[in-house]
Every structure is written in structure tokens, then in C-alpha cells.
Amino acid sequence: MKVLVTGGAGFIGSHVARKLLERGDSVVIVDNFNDYYDPKIKTDRMSRLMGDFRGRVIDARSDIRHRLAMESVFAESGEIDAILHLAAQAGVRYSIDHPLEVESINVSGTVNMLELAVQFGVENFVFASSSSVYGNRTNVPFREEDNTDHPESPYAASKKACELWGYDFSNRKKLNVTGLRFFTVYGPDSRPDMAHRKFADLMIKKGEIAVYGDGSMARDFTYVDDTVDGVISALDNPFKFEIFNLGNHQPHTVNEVIESLESGLNLKARVRYEVEQSGDVKITYADSSKAQRMLGYEPRISFEEGMKRFCEWTKGEYLGK
């Protein structure tokens, strides 16, 4: 296939792009390389992909909100078989301070991509939603049919809106649309703003980790390779419209994350506990049985193994080991 991957220089996007290229597909990467975190991280990811798969990667640097620029990307890339739409403004806490920016990128940008899919005859559209759409629920695990009408942040609201727009295009424009609710994807080369990586950076630099609450907040950590397998299965198996959880079905607390980092990095964390912040939820916990049944999704990497791999990567990056 030829797959257009928005956000393809990001953490998940670059991992998916590499897996597609390894199996023989070609990839058109759309990313605007914004400064939410150091753009050099994305530039390095793109350079590695371009170097390892010369001739099968198109660097179509652009902004998903800019219609004319994106029309040029489609026109110059040739026939696109599928769109994997991962581009978004991440960050629950960031969204609270920048709701208009989040709406513009996440919602308007997604609608633009849906319109372009129809305009250029792309039949399969897979996009990233989020576990955040479930809000602050206490009945677990989360199932796709659960109510998602009570978001706790602008980011969560934006992802819920994307699901609704996806349904509209599937129903009205006959576009195959699949939404994937990601659950705290982690692993090597993860975003610098993610908790496990921030914690590791602080531990290496002898800094103090700020934990909001008592550390009992839990997330369904999902290793990036398992998420990638689910994404590619969704690309290979189009549906008229479906939503899937892609999680690991086993939440772990913030305190457990810190303990795993201490063990894997052989360092002692300095922790400061502070009051909980607006937008945070107590727990995320995926029921992935639907994805297992319809996509063959089966997470393979345990939290313990995944954190061990992340720590080994971190030591290679920062400690030269």
C-alpha cells in the first residue's frame, strides 16, 4: 500500500511508518514539526526513516489545517490507498490553557483530512482517538459502548468530536472510518512531555519528580509495538465505521512507574507530592476484547518488560550504556 501518515514524525507515527516500510509499503509523512517539543527530535526520526528506506518515504512537510497545501500533497504523492491520521495537539494539561489551538488542530484539522479523503478517493481512514474520551469513570474496564459525554479536558472533548465527525463522514460520504482509542502508549523514543520519560530525565539529572495526588492514579500503559500492531491491523481491515480500544488491559499506578524506573535505571527518585490537577482522571483501563475479536489485537509486551526496554533505551540515550 501507499499510506499517508499524518503526524508521521511523532512518537507513534514514526513507529508505525517504520513497521509499514519494513513490510514493503510506501509512506507519505505529513508533519508540521511544531515546537510543542524540540523539533530536532522529529527531524532525527525523519532522517532515520529517510536513510533506512530511501525512495519509499516522502517527506511532505505541511499543516493538516491548510487545505491548498494539503491538496498539493495529495496531488504530488500519487494514489493514496489509506490515510492514517495521527496528527494532533497532544497534552491534557496543555489543552486547558490552549483550548482554541487544540480545537483548531485536532477538530478542524481532522475534518479537513476527512474532506481530503473523500475528494481524492481514499477509501480507508484510520484515526487516533484517546482513552481520555471516557472521562473520570469508576466503572472499569472501559468498553467502547460506554458513555463518553463527560470529557474532563478540551483535549478529551476534541477527540470525542473527531469520533462524531468520523461517523458523519462514514454515514454521509460512505468513507470507511476506524477510530482507535489509545491508552497511554509508551516505549523508546517517546515524547518528552510524557510522564515516564519526564520522570526518567529528572532522575538522571538528580531532579525532583512532582507527583500530583498520592501516586495512586493509574493508567493502562500500552507498549508502542503493541499499539503499532493494532494500528496496522486497522489499516489492513477497513470497516464502515468502528471504534476500538487499544490498551493493555492492566492499569499501573504512578508510584509503580517510579518504582520500575528506579529498578531499570538503578537510580533513586526524589519525589514531591502535590495537589491533583484539573483535567486528570483517576484511572484508565481498557477492555480490548472487541479489538481482539475483530482486529486480532493481542498485546504481547508486559508492563515490566516494556519499562525494562524503555530504561535500556534511556540509558543508551543519556548515560551512554
C-alpha positions, 0 to 999 in steps of 0.5 A: 500500500501507499499510506499517508501518515499524518503526524508521521514524525511523532512518537507513534507515527514514526513507529508505525511508518517504520513497521509499514516500510519494513513490510514493503509499503510506501509512506507519505509523512505529513508533519508540521514539526511544531515546537510543542517539543524540540523539533530536532527530535522529529527531524532525527526520526525523519532522517532515520526513516529517510536513510533506512528506506530511501525512495519509499518515504516522502517527506511532505512537510505541511499543516493538516489545517491548510487545505491548498497545501494539503491538496498539493500533497495529495496531488504530488504523492500519487494514489493514496490507498489509506490515510492514517491520521495521527496528527494532533495537539497532544497534552491534557494539561496543555489543552486547558490553557490552549483550548482554541489551538487544540480545537483548531488542530485536532477538530478542524484539522481532522475534518479537513483530512476527512474532506481530503479523503473523500475528494481524492478517493481514499477509501480507508481512514484510520484515526487516533482517538484517546482513552481520555474520551471516557472521562473520570469513570469508576466503572472499569474496564472501559468498553467502547459502548460506554458513555463518553459525554463527560470529557474532563479536558478540551483535549478529551472533548476534541477527540470525542468530536473527531469520533462524531465527525468520523461517523458523519463522514462514514454515514454521509460520504460512505468513507470507511472510518476506524477510530482507535482509542489509545491508552497511554502508549509508551516505549523508546523514543517517546515524547518528552512531555510524557510522564515516564520519560519526564520522570526518567530525565529528572532522575538522571539529572538528580531532579525532583519528580512532582507527583500530583495526588498520592501516586495512586492514579493509574493508567493502562500503559500500552507498549508502542509495538503493541499499539503499532500492531493494532494500528496496522491491523486497522489499516489492513481491515477497513470497516464502515465505521468502528471504534476500538480500544487499544490498551493493555488491559492492566492499569499501573499506578504512578508510584509503580512507574517510579518504582520500575524506573528506579529498578531499570535505571538503578537510580533513586527518585526524589519525589514531591507530592502535590495537589491533583490537577484539573483535567486528570482522571483517576484511572484508565483501563481498557477492555480490548476484547472487541479489538481482539475479536475483530482486529486480532489485537493481542498485546504481547509486551508486559508492563515490566518488560516494556519499562525494562526496554524503555530504561535500556533505551534511556540509558543508551540515550543519556548515560551512554550504556 
